[in-house]
């Protein structure tokens, strides 16, 4: 995955989003910070940040790759 860095507070997480997002605004930004993974909405950077452990993030991304979250219309 290609990432674009998002400038932010240097004391906190340094968020990035995929370069495949095409600037549409319907994305999430991800940061790796102090052994955890932070996820936030790219449209509202002041919205609550979701925090995950490495094992939680690994389980989620494995499920995404396996198609566990592909819902039919």
Legacy VTK file of the C-alpha trace (Angstrom):
# vtk DataFile Version 3.0
C-alpha trace
ASCII
DATASET POLYDATA
POINTS 73 float
0.000 0.000 0.000
1.267 3.472 -0.817
0.748 6.102 1.869
0.591 9.860 2.056
1.851 11.383 5.307
-0.453 13.759 7.151
1.311 16.509 9.082
0.137 16.784 12.635
1.260 17.225 16.175
4.753 15.733 16.432
4.078 14.544 19.980
1.136 12.408 18.936
0.450 9.863 16.230
1.611 10.612 12.673
-1.369 9.640 10.544
-1.201 8.434 6.946
-3.803 7.446 4.379
-3.565 5.387 1.246
-2.498 7.139 -1.935
-5.327 5.174 -3.596
-7.915 7.331 -1.790
-8.054 9.842 -4.695
-8.899 12.750 -2.402
-12.601 11.908 -2.236
-12.667 12.300 1.532
-14.249 8.916 2.264
-11.153 7.486 3.873
-9.621 6.605 7.166
-6.174 7.601 8.344
-3.981 5.172 10.254
-1.062 5.761 12.625
1.276 3.461 14.514
2.029 5.026 17.884
3.607 3.592 21.025
2.819 -0.001 20.105
-0.797 0.622 19.135
-2.686 1.453 15.955
-4.832 4.585 15.770
-7.590 5.053 13.178
-9.574 8.218 12.465
-11.938 9.666 9.862
-10.108 11.664 7.187
-13.055 14.081 6.831
-12.999 15.103 10.494
-9.553 14.889 12.034
-10.953 16.070 15.372
-13.420 13.182 15.606
-12.712 10.424 18.128
-9.730 8.215 17.338
-10.135 4.446 17.559
-7.190 2.627 19.163
-6.293 -1.025 18.574
-3.637 -3.391 19.856
-1.395 -5.063 17.287
-3.293 -8.349 17.644
-6.675 -6.626 17.203
-5.415 -4.812 14.098
-3.941 -8.030 12.692
-7.277 -9.831 13.181
-9.172 -6.986 11.500
-6.858 -6.690 8.481
-6.818 -10.480 8.065
-10.620 -10.427 8.007
-10.610 -7.671 5.389
-8.236 -9.654 3.166
-10.380 -12.782 3.611
-13.546 -10.945 2.539
-15.273 -11.216 5.917
-16.651 -7.688 5.591
-17.807 -7.840 1.960
-21.544 -7.297 2.175
-23.863 -7.807 -0.782
-26.038 -4.873 -1.851
LINES 1 74
73 0 1 2 3 4 5 6 7 8 9 10 11 12 13 14 15 16 17 18 19 20 21 22 23 24 25 26 27 28 29 30 31 32 33 34 35 36 37 38 39 40 41 42 43 44 45 46 47 48 49 50 51 52 53 54 55 56 57 58 59 60 61 62 63 64 65 66 67 68 69 70 71 72
